[in-house]
Amino acid sequence: MKKTLLIVCMLVFAIALTGCLPNDGTYIINKAGFFWGVWHGWMAPLSLILGFFNHTTRIYEVSNTGWFYDLGFYMAVISGFGGFSLSRRKNKRDKD
């Protein structure tokens, strides 16, 4: 029962997060800034997967404020994926 509830909660959470993903720039009122860049960087893997099925979903926000959005986006992408590789190397060295 707990396992089923956990799976349902994770699915609801993932579906709720799709409302915060970057799109094709059609319905933008305000341009995305630094913190949206960080958020979109964290959500990049989910955006990539959904982009295969929905052509309006993009990894990168088309309508952004420029350099600060880029900084936030790349900080999130590098810290998320780079952090995993560094922890794997550390564990690998410990085992040797």
Stockholm file with secondary structure:
# STOCKHOLM 1.0

chainA/1-96         MKKTLLIVCMLVFAIALTGCLPNDGTYIINKAGFFWGVWHGWMAPLSLILGFFNHTTRIYEVSNTGWFYDLGFYMAVISGFGGFSLSRRKNKRDKD
#=GR chainA/1-96 SS CHHHHHHHHHHHHHHHHGGGSCCCSTTCSSCBCHHHHHHHHHTHHHHHHHHHHCTTCCSSCSSBCSHHHHHHHHHHHHHHHHHHHHHHHHHHHHHC
#=GC SS_cons        CHHHHHHHHHHHHHHHHGGGSCCCSTTCSSCBCHHHHHHHHHTHHHHHHHHHHCTTCCSSCSSBCSHHHHHHHHHHHHHHHHHHHHHHHHHHHHHC
//
